[in-house]
Amino acid sequence: MYLDQTVLTFGRAMREKYGYKVHKLSIDAQFTCPNRDGTKGIGGCTFCNNTSFSPNSRKPPAVDEQIEAGRQVILKRTGATRYLAYFQAYTNTYADINYLKLLYDNALSHPDVIGLSIGTRPDCVPDGVLKLLAHYQEQGYEIWLELGLQSSFDSTLKEVNRGHGFAEYQDAIQRAHIYGLQVCTHLIVGLPTETAQHSLTSMSRVLETKPKGIKIHPLHIVKGTQIARQWKNGNYQPLTMSEYIDTVVNMVKMAPDDMIFHRLTGTASENLLLAPDWCSKKWMVLNEITRKLSQNNQAASLSVISSQP
């Protein structure tokens, strides 16, 4: 049993829509964030070291070079020949609209790049950005706005120095809907002070806002972050693998069948990851999530059969 047989994964959704594999090409365009540059705060989120999310995050090469390098890796790994340019590191709408258009246009100038996936914060999506993305979508490009919410609890967002609240997310996704944009909402399981119930509540609140996609990953502790110092001092205890898997399975069960899951776990490079060590075992985690979801689907089918007259 494969994961895309139990949930609508991003890869499966793209195959069904286009008839071929589509893969995201991670790009670091050297953006920053308003809670790093002093606009809203300094230091960034307590868990944030973007090197853990993007291998190009230190003095990255030009966008064209990143696309070419990523293309070669993905072609060998998955055989995909069509891509979304995934502007991933930091806040990829946090700049002048004319500069953003130059970057996005450059990425879309590659004939095998069929769209954009733009990672950003809910408080950094003015209408001008939404209008620009909607324009690309109207031209036939596959466009995703990825909103990093992480939690629906303002107390948690304050704890991790996020610099925005749930209200900003609600406003951003409501305006994105007006422009007809596809939104993928990011949630982190295992944030400080949160339990599994917090994650389930956040999932419920997010589903009420009707995103097209969801991305879930565990809080992994990486070098050079505030959360790493808290962990070393015994002030933060990461989730066990079984706790994470059970929480994710329950979150997935809450979603409608047409929800596109862009990710159900995540990891960091070995030279950065401190804990939990199971975060380095991506496929083990995904296989166990798949197994439990499959069991749940089988049980649901048997329940329907047994209830029939």
C-alpha positions in Angstrom: 0.0 0.0 0.0 1.4 3.4 -1.0 0.6 6.7 0.7 -1.1 8.1 -2.4 -3.6 5.2 -2.2 -4.7 6.3 1.2 -4.7 10.1 0.8 -4.7 12.6 -2.0 -1.0 13.5 -2.1 0.3 16.5 -4.0 2.1 14.1 -6.5 -1.1 12.1 -7.1 -3.1 15.3 -7.6 -0.7 16.6 -10.2 -0.6 13.3 -12.1 -4.4 13.2 -12.2 -4.6 16.8 -13.3 -1.8 16.8 -15.9 -1.1 13.2 -16.8 2.5 13.3 -15.8 4.7 13.8 -12.7 5.2 17.3 -11.4 7.8 18.1 -8.7 8.6 21.2 -6.7 12.0 22.7 -7.3 13.1 24.4 -4.1 14.5 27.9 -4.6 16.1 30.3 -2.1 15.8 33.9 -3.5 17.5 35.4 -0.4 14.4 36.9 1.2 14.2 37.8 4.8 11.2 38.0 7.3 9.6 40.9 9.2 10.4 39.2 12.5 14.1 38.9 11.5 14.8 42.4 10.1 13.3 44.3 13.0 10.0 45.3 11.4 8.1 43.0 13.8 10.9 41.4 15.8 14.4 40.0 15.6 15.8 36.5 15.7 13.0 34.9 13.7 10.9 32.0 14.9 12.5 30.0 17.7 12.6 26.9 15.6 13.8 28.5 12.4 17.1 27.8 10.7 16.2 27.8 7.0 19.3 25.8 6.1 17.3 22.9 7.4 14.5 23.5 4.8 16.6 24.6 1.9 20.1 23.3 1.0 20.8 26.5 -1.0 20.1 28.9 1.9 23.6 30.1 2.4 24.8 32.4 -0.4 22.6 30.6 -2.9 23.4 30.7 -6.6 21.2 32.5 -9.1 17.6 31.3 -9.5 18.4 29.9 -13.0 21.3 27.9 -11.6 19.1 26.6 -8.7 16.5 25.5 -11.2 19.0 23.7 -13.3 20.6 21.9 -10.4 17.3 20.9 -8.9 16.1 19.7 -12.2 19.0 17.3 -12.6 18.5 15.9 -9.1 14.8 15.4 -9.4 15.0 13.8 -12.8 17.3 11.1 -11.5 15.3 10.7 -8.3 11.8 10.6 -9.5 11.8 10.9 -13.3 9.7 14.1 -13.2 10.2 16.4 -16.1 7.8 19.2 -15.2 8.2 21.4 -12.2 6.8 24.1 -9.9 9.4 26.7 -8.9 9.0 26.5 -5.1 10.1 29.8 -3.5 10.6 28.3 -0.1 13.2 29.9 2.2 12.0 32.7 4.5 9.1 35.0 3.3 8.9 35.0 -0.5 6.4 37.8 -0.9 8.3 40.2 1.4 9.6 42.6 -1.2 8.5 45.3 -3.7 5.9 43.9 -6.2 8.0 44.8 -9.2 11.0 42.8 -7.8 8.7 39.8 -7.1 7.4 39.9 -10.6 10.9 39.8 -12.0 11.8 36.8 -9.9 8.6 34.9 -10.7 8.8 35.7 -14.4 12.3 34.5 -14.5 11.4 31.1 -12.9 8.4 30.8 -15.3 10.6 31.5 -18.3 11.9 27.9 -18.1 9.8 25.8 -20.5 9.5 22.9 -18.1 8.4 25.1 -15.1 4.6 25.0 -15.3 3.9 27.1 -12.2 4.9 28.5 -8.9 4.6 27.6 -5.2 5.1 30.6 -3.1 6.0 30.1 0.6 5.2 33.1 2.8 3.6 34.4 6.1 -0.1 35.3 6.5 0.9 38.9 7.3 2.9 39.4 4.1 0.4 38.9 1.3 -1.0 42.3 0.3 -3.6 42.4 -2.5 -1.0 43.4 -5.0 0.8 40.0 -4.5 -2.5 38.1 -4.7 -3.4 39.9 -7.9 -0.1 39.1 -9.5 -0.4 35.4 -8.6 -4.0 35.3 -9.8 -2.7 36.8 -13.1 -0.3 33.9 -13.6 -3.0 31.4 -12.8 -5.3 33.0 -15.4 -2.5 32.5 -17.9 -2.7 28.7 -17.2 0.1 28.3 -14.7 -0.2 26.0 -11.7 -0.1 28.5 -8.7 0.0 27.7 -5.0 0.1 30.2 -2.2 1.7 28.4 0.8 0.8 30.1 4.1 3.0 29.2 7.1 0.5 29.3 9.9 2.0 26.5 12.1 -0.6 26.8 14.9 -4.0 28.4 15.3 -3.3 29.3 18.9 -2.0 32.9 19.4 -0.4 31.9 22.7 1.8 29.3 20.8 2.6 31.7 18.0 3.8 34.2 20.6 5.8 31.5 22.4 7.7 30.7 19.2 8.1 34.4 18.2 6.0 34.0 15.1 5.1 37.7 14.9 1.5 37.2 13.8 -1.7 35.6 15.0 -4.5 33.4 13.7 -6.5 36.5 12.6 -3.9 37.5 10.1 -4.1 34.0 8.6 -7.9 34.1 8.4 -7.7 37.5 6.6 -5.0 36.3 4.2 -6.8 33.1 3.1 -10.2 34.9 2.8 -8.6 37.4 0.4 -6.8 34.6 -1.5 -10.1 32.9 -2.0 -11.5 36.2 -3.5 -8.7 36.0 -6.1 -9.4 32.3 -6.7 -6.0 31.2 -5.5 -5.1 27.7 -4.3 -3.8 27.9 -0.7 -1.7 25.3 1.1 -1.7 25.8 4.9 1.4 24.7 6.9 1.0 23.2 10.4 3.6 22.0 12.8 2.9 19.2 15.2 4.8 19.2 18.5 5.3 22.9 19.1 6.2 24.0 22.7 3.3 24.0 25.2 1.1 22.1 22.7 -0.5 18.7 22.9 -2.1 16.4 20.3 -5.4 18.1 21.0 -3.9 21.5 20.1 -2.9 20.1 16.7 -6.4 18.6 16.1 -8.0 21.9 17.1 -5.7 23.8 14.7 -6.6 21.3 12.0 -10.3 21.9 12.6 -10.0 25.6 12.6 -7.9 25.5 9.4 -10.4 23.3 7.6 -13.1 25.9 8.3 -11.1 28.3 6.2 -11.2 25.9 3.3 -7.6 25.6 2.0 -7.0 23.5 -1.1 -4.0 21.8 0.5 -2.4 21.1 3.8 1.3 20.5 4.8 2.1 18.9 8.1 5.5 18.3 9.6 7.0 17.7 13.0 9.0 20.3 15.0 12.5 19.1 14.5 15.3 20.7 16.5 18.2 22.0 14.4 21.4 23.7 15.3 21.5 27.4 15.6 18.0 27.9 16.9 16.4 29.1 20.1 14.5 25.9 20.5 17.8 24.0 20.3 19.0 25.9 23.4 15.7 25.2 25.2 16.0 21.5 24.4 19.6 21.3 25.6 18.5 23.0 28.8 15.7 20.5 29.4 13.0 23.0 28.7 11.5 21.3 25.7 10.7 17.7 25.1 10.2 16.6 21.4 7.4 14.2 20.4 8.0 10.5 20.1 7.6 9.0 16.6 4.4 7.2 17.7 2.9 10.4 19.1 3.6 12.2 15.9 2.2 9.5 13.7 -1.0 9.1 15.7 -1.6 12.8 15.7 -1.1 13.1 11.9 -3.3 10.1 11.2 -6.1 11.7 13.3 -5.6 15.1 11.5 -5.8 13.4 8.1 -9.0 11.6 9.1 -10.6 15.0 9.8 -10.0 16.3 6.2 -12.4 15.9 3.2 -11.4 13.4 0.6 -10.4 16.1 -1.9 -7.9 17.7 0.4 -4.4 17.7 -1.2 -1.7 16.8 1.3 1.6 18.4 0.2 3.6 16.8 3.0 2.9 14.6 6.1 6.4 14.7 7.6 9.7 16.5 7.2 13.3 16.2 8.1 16.6 18.2 8.1 20.0 17.3 6.9 22.1 15.1 9.2 24.6 17.9 9.9 21.9 20.1 11.3 19.4 17.8 13.0 19.7 17.5 16.7 16.4 15.8 17.7 14.2 13.9 17.6 16.4 11.3 15.8 13.3 9.7 14.1 12.9 12.8 12.0 15.8 11.5 9.9 13.8 8.4 9.1 11.3 10.0 6.6 10.3 6.8 4.9 9.8 4.9 8.1 7.4 7.6 9.3 5.5 7.8 6.0 5.2 4.0 5.8 3.7 3.8 9.3 1.3 6.7 8.6 0.3 4.8 5.4 -0.2 1.6 7.3 -2.4 3.2 10.0 -4.5 5.1 7.4 -5.0 1.9 5.4 -6.2 0.1 8.5 -8.6 3.0 9.2 -9.9 2.9 5.6 -10.4 -0.9 5.8 -12.2 -0.6 9.1 -14.5 2.1 7.7 -15.3 0.0 4.7 -16.2 -3.0 6.9 -18.4 -0.8 9.0 -20.3 0.4 6.0 -20.8 -3.2 4.7 -21.9 -4.5 8.1 -24.5 -1.6 8.4 -26.1 -2.5 5.1 -29.4 -4.4 5.4 
